[in-house]
Amino acid sequence: MKHFLYALLSGILLALAWPTYGFPLLLFFAFVPLLYAEHNIRVKQAHNRKWKILGLSYLSFFIWNLITTYWLYFSTPFGGVFAITVNSLLMSLVFLLFHIVAKRVNFSASASFFISIWIAFEYLHLNWEFSWPWLNLGNGFSEFPHWIQWYEFTGTLGGTLWILLVNIALLKMILLYRQHKVKEILYRGLVKNALLILVPIGISYVILWNYEESQETLEAVVLQPNINPYTEKYNTNDKRIGELLTELAEENVTPDTRIVVAPETVFADGTVLSRFENSEANFFATQFVNNHPEISFLSGISMYDRFSDPGRVRGQSNQLGPNDWYDDYNSAFMISANDSVHFYHKSKLVVGVENFPYQEVLKPLLGNVMIDLGGTVAMKTTQKGRGTFKVTGNEEVGPIICYESVYGDFVTGYVTEGAEFLAIITNDAWWGNTQGHKQHLSYARLRAIENRRSIARSANTGISAFINEKGEITSTLGYEELGALRGNVTLNDRLTFYTRFGDYIARISLFLALFIFLFAMVPWKRSRK
């Protein structure tokens, strides 16, 4: 019973620590009860240890996933249930693997393996087809950017490492005290762990106080048309959307404005890629830019390209009939005066609603049940590499589309391509007025710190915002408000350590996890001969 309570406590602590309502200090203690239960079972029990560890860890991680990401159910019930149950299972399997290795090595090796295998798991979630990095531990500090200014050197995986190190150190303190019953162990352990928490926070504040943002700025206007994706979006034609966006922009631009940013797929009629010049989106954007030649217009759009040539078919193409396919794009476009239109096609897709992972295996079993969002049933087509757009004055912007903003190393690709500031265009209304859209905005603060790039964020129903290079939200337009937000973004061309080297912590962790695993398992195999 006590092990059940320990697992329950870990799940609750993880959930209570999470943005945007939680307090991340709890993350430093959240794994301790579960780790303590695992140690007791490993040392004292002989039967069904693996099943007990799997069950207890699943309880902890299911509670965490359910409380923090329940809102997925509102966009796609099947996808929500699938994400919560399967992600909890994957976390549990990682914990079980740690248990198996821990039985064969000493405390230091097992602790190192736990940290490295968890980071490797988070790295997997950033890169495989079932990608779901929403609950990567380093994201947990997104509402406390002043604690993590050093993310410009480590990215969010540095936060994950920090959290796991403290949890392991606290576990070691508890185990030593239980063994020796000497209070000095507790005193020394508490001091050491306090320093392990406070020193990185202190370093962060030193970086914050000494950091100087770029003095070069650009005035931007972000639009928030507040179109309900379930009842209005696909019943409102692009002509009406163009009129609404033009009206919002005209009311808010000034002679100093250099870019107007509209949300993801706000033009949703389904424009033929090759006929964009005849589209309503092009008509209204070009008309606006002609009236304001000093301003660039950046917007999201839904596009497709239909073809009959089998040689053009790729894994992301959708088939309508014999020799009849189409590629479906979630895209950004930008138009500037006296310049051709530029496109970027979203490259990091939402699992289950834009991308059918491992469809060769799963589609015969599930059909299209996973790809069902707002009336759209299609695989999205991506482009290779990031793309940037040049604003009228040759300033470069990285057009991040929605879910892409959750991926730290991915976003660095825009910056290495020359982006001096970032624009996030998104449509977060699928989840309703829940933690979903709040967490998504909060995670954008991490991208600002990692790359030291300010962000102009246009969200269809909100929350639209401006974020500075320190990850501070400087202004917002609330959820389900119709309007626009004007602000200045700084222009920075400096590359941070993390921008240059990406998730190097994960690469080191992968090597360390593999080394410890082989060290633990190979001698055991030999003893069986």
N, C-alpha and C positions, 0 to 999 in steps of 0.2 A: 504493500500500500504506500509506503513512504517513497518508493521509487516512482510510483505513479504521480505522487504529489510533486516530486522534484521535476519530473518532465513537464507537468502542468505549469509549474512556476516558470520554467525556462520559456515556454511558449508565451505566457502572459507578459513576461519582462521584455521579450523581443517585440511583441506587439505594442506595448506601452512606450517603447523607445522610438517608434517609427514616425517619420514626418507624415502629416504636418502638425499633428496634435501632440506628439510624444516628446519625451525628454531623452536625448541620446546618451546621457550619462549611464542610463540603465543598460546600454549595450555592453558596457565593460564588465557587467556581472551576469548577463543573461544566460550565457552558456555554462556557468559554473554549476548550477544544480543538475543539469543533464550530464555534464562531465563527471560529477561526483557520483551520480547513480551508476554510470557506466563503469567507473572504477570499482565500486562496491560489488557489482555483479561479476565483473571480470575476476576479482580476487576471491570472492567468498562463495560464488555459486558455480556448480559444475554442470548443471543440466539446462538445456534450452537457452543458453546465454545469447546466442545470436538472435533468436526470435524475440527475446525480451528486449534486447538493445534496439532491434528494428522497430518493435512496437512502441517503445517509449520515445524514441527519437521521432517517429512519425507523429505521435501525439503532439510533441513540442512544435514541430515544424508545420503541422496542419493548423494549429491554433494561430501561429504567426501568419501564415499565408491567408487564412480565412479572414482574420480581423483586418489585415492591411490591404487585401486586394479583392474583397468580396464584390466590389463595384464592377468587376469584369462581367458579372452575371447580367448586368443591365444592357450591355451591348450585344452579347452573344451567350445565352445560357449554357449551351454545350461547351463553348470555349472557356467560359468562366469556371465551370465545374472541372473541366479537363486541366486547366492551368493550375488550379489550387491543389487538386488531388495528386497530379503527376509531379508537380514541382516539390511538393512535400515528400513524395516518395523518393525523388532523386536526392534531396538533401539527406533523407534517412539512409539511403544506400551509401552515401559518402561517409556518414557517421559510422555505419556498420563496417565499412572498409577500415576506418581508423581503429575500431575495436579489434578487428582481426589482426592488424599489424601490432597494436599495443600489447597484445598477449605475448609477443615474441621479442620485444625489445625493451630497453630501459625507459625510464620516464622522459629523459631528454629527447631521445630518438622518437618516442611516440608523440610527444608534444610537437616536435618539429614536423612530424608527418601530418598531424592534424592541421596545423596551420598551412602547410604547403599544399595539402590535398584540397582543403577548402578553397584556397585561392585558385588552384587549378580548376576546380569546379566552377567558380565564378567566371573564370576566363573562358571555359567551355560555353557557358551561358551567353557570353558575348559574341560567340563565333559560329555555333552550330545552327542547324536549321530549326531546331526547337528553341531558339534563343529567347530567353526571358530573364534579363538581368535586373528587373525591377527591384528585387530584394537583395541585390548585392550589398553586403554590409556597409561598404564605404559610402553608399547613398544616404545612410542614416543621419549624416551630419548636415544635410542640405539646408536645414533651417537655422544652422549655427555656422555660417560661413567664416566668422571671425576665429573659429577654432581650427580651421583647416586651410589656411592660406598656403601651407606647404604642399597642397595638392598640385601646385604648379610644377613640383618636382616628382611627385609619385602617382598622381591620378587617384581615383577612388580606391584602387587596390591598396594604396598606402593606408587608407582608413581601415580597410578590412584587416590588414596586418596589425595595426595598432590595437584594434578591438580584440583580436584573438590572442595577442601577446599578453594583454592585461588579464583576460579570462584564465589563461593557462597559469600565469603567475599567482593569481588568487587561489586557483585549485591547488597549486603546489604548497602554498602557505597553509591551507586547510589540512592537507594530507600530512604535512610535517607536524603540525600542532596535534593532530589526532594521534600520531605515532609517539611523540615525545611529551606531550602535555606540559610544555613550557611556554608561559605567557609571552616571554620575550620574542618567541617566534612570530606571534601575532603582531606584536608592536613593530618589529622590524619589517614584517611583511606588509603591514598597512602603510608604513612610511614609504617603502619601495614602490608599492603599487600607486600610492598617491602621486609620487614623483613621475611614475611611468605615464600617468594620465595628465598631470599638470605641466610637465616640461614641454611636450609637443604643443599644448595650448599656449604656453608662454612664448615658444618660438613663433607660433602663428601670429600672435599679437605683435611681436617685434617686426616680423615681415610686414604686417598690416600698417603699422605706424610709419615704417620707412618706405612703403611702396608709393610711388608717384605715378598716377595715371597719365596717359598721353594728353598733351595740351591741345592737340589738333582734334577738332570735333566736326560732326556733320549732323544737321537737323533732319530728323526722320518723323514721319507720321504713320502710325499703325492703325489699321481699320478693324472695327469689330461689328460686322453686320448683324450678328445675333440671329442667324438662320437655324431653325430647329431641323436637325438632320433627319428626323423621323417623320415630321409632318409637313415641312416646308421645302427642304433642300431640293428634292427631286421633283417637286411640283412648282418650283419657281424657275422660270427660264432664265437663260443667260442675259437676255435683254433687260429684264427687271433687275437682275443682280448688278449689271453694269451701271444702270441708272442709280441704284442705291450706293454703290461704291463711289461713283463720281460725286454724288451729293455729299457724302461723308468727307471725301477728300477736299472738295472745294471749300467746305466750311472750316477746315482746319489747317490747310497749308498756308505758309507765309512766304514772303520773298526769299527767306533763308532756307526753306525746305529743299532738300536734295533727293529724297527718296520717299515714296509712299509704298507701304507694305500691306497686302491683303492676305486673308487666310488660305489655308490648305483647301484645295478642290472647291473653292467658292464658285468658280465657273464649272458647273456639274453636268451640263447637257451632254457631254461626251463629244468633244471636238475631234475631228479627223486630223491627225498630226500633219499630214501633207497639205491640208487645206486650212491651216490656222489663219492665214492672211484673210480668209473670208469669214472668220468667226466673229461672234459678238464680243468675245473677250478682246480680240485684237482691235476691233472697231472702237470700243470704249477706251481701252488703254492708249491707243494711238491718238484718239481725239483729245484725251486729257493731256498727254505729253505735248501735243502740238500747241495746246493752250498754255502749257507751262514747260517750255523747252529746257529749263534748268532742272527739272525734276524727272527722275526715273520711276517707273511703275513696276513693282514686283508683286506677283500674285500666284496663287495656286490654281491649278486647272486639272480637270479630268480629261484625258485624251486617249485615243486608240488609233491603231493602224491595222487595217484589214488587208489580207493578201491571200493569194491562191498558190503561191510558189512553195512547194514542200521544202525546198532548199533553205527557206528563211525560218522554218520552224525551229524553236528552241524549247527548252524545258518549261519555260514560263509562258509559252504561247497557248491560247485557248482555241479549241476547235468548235466550229459551228456546224460543219457538215463535211462531206467529201470535198477535199481540196479547198476548204474554206476555213481560214484561221484569222485570229486577230491578236495583237499585242495590246494590252491594257496598261495605261500609264497614270500614275499619280505624280504630277509634274509641277514644277515651278517655271514661270517664264518672266522675263524682264524686258521692258521696252524703254529705250531712251531716245531722245530726239536725235535725228540724223544717224541712227544706228540700227542695225538689223536686230531682230528679236533673238533672244538667247533662251535656251531651255536647259533644265536639269530634271532628270527623272529619278524619283525616289529610289534609293538603293537598299535601305534597311527596312524590311517590310514587317508588318504586324503579323505574327504567327496566327494562322487560322482564319484571318479575315482578309489578308492581302496575299498571303503565301501559304501554300499547302506543303508542309514539310514532308520530305520523303514520300512524295505522292505515288511513286512507283509501287510502294508497298501498301500504303494506307488507303489510297483512293479506291482500289477494288473492295476494300472492307467497309469504308465509311461513306463513299460517294462524295458529295459536295457539302456534307453537313457542317464542316468547319468553316467553309467560306460563305458566310451568310451575314452580311452587315448592311443595313439600310437599303435593301433592295439590290445590292450588287453581289453577283456571284461570279467571280473571275479571279484568276491569278494575275497579279500585277507583274509588269515587266520592268526590270531595273537597268541601270547603266553601270558600266565599270568605272570606278574612280569617282572622286568628288569633282564638282564644278563650281566655279565662282563667276559672279557677274560684275562687270565694271559699271559703276554709277557714272552719271554725266561728267563729273570731274575726275574720272579715272580712279576713284576710290573703289576698292574691291570688297564685295560682300559675299559671304558664304550662305547660300539658301538652304537651310536645314529644314527638312519636312517632317514634322510631327515626331514619330517614334524614334527617328534618327538621333534626336537630342538626348536620348538615354545612354548613348554609346560614347564613352570618352575617347577611346583611341580612334574611333571612326570619325568623330568631329575634328580631330587634329588634321585629318586629310584636307578639310577645307582651308585650314590655316596654312598648311605647308604649300597649298596651291596659291596662296597669296591673299587670303581673306584678311582684311584689316578690321572688320567687325562682322558680327553674325546676325542673320535674320532667321528667326524660327517662325514658320507658318504652320498652324495646326488647327485641328477641329476636335476639341475634347468633349463635345456635347453628347457623344455616344453613351457616356457613363452617367449622365444626369448630374445633379448637384451633390456629388459625393467627394470622397478623398481623391478620386482618380485624377481630376483635372488640377487639383491643388498640388498633389505630389509631382505631376508632370511639370508644372511651372517651377516647383522647388528644385527639381533635378537640373533645370537649366542653369541654376546658379553655380553648379559644380563645373559646367563647361566653361563658364566665364572665368573662373579661377584657374582651371587647368591650362587654359590658353591665353589668359589675360586679354580677352576680347570682350568688349561690351556687346550687348544683345538687344535687338529690337524684336519683340515677340508679338505677333498678330494671331489671336485665337478667335475663331468664328463666334463663339458665345462667351468667350473669356476663359481665363483671365489674361488679357493682353497686358504687356508690361515692358518696361525698360530696366535692364540690369547692367550695372557697371562692371569694370574689370576686377573689382574685389568680390564680386558675387552678391552685391547688395542690390535689392530691388528698389529703384529710385522712384518709380511711379507705376500705378496699375489702373486698369479699367475693370470693374467688378464683373462677376459672372452674370450672364443673361442681361447685360446692359448693351443698348445700341449706342454706338458712338465711335469716337476716334481718340487717339492719344498722341500727343506731340512731345518729343523730347530730343535730347542730343546724345549721340553715341560717339565715343572716342575712337580715333583711328590709330591702330597700333600695328607695327610691322615686326616687332620683336618676337622671336620664337622662344618659348619656355623650354626647360629641360624635358618636361613631359611631352610637349608638342613634338620635340625632336626624336625622343626615344620610346614613346608610347608605353605599353604595358610590360615593361621590362621586369617588373616584380613577378608577374605571372610566368614569364619564361624561366626565371630563376627557380620559382616554386615548382614548376613542372619537372625540372631536372632533379631538384632535391627530393620531391615525392617519389619519383621513379627510383632514385638511388636507395632511399630508405626502404621502399617496398621490396626491392630485390635483395637488399641486405637482410630483411626480416624473413623472407619466404624461402630463399635458396637453401640456407642451412636446414630448415625444417624438411625440405624435400630430401636432402641427403640423409637425414636421420631415419628416413623410412626405408632405405635400401638395406 
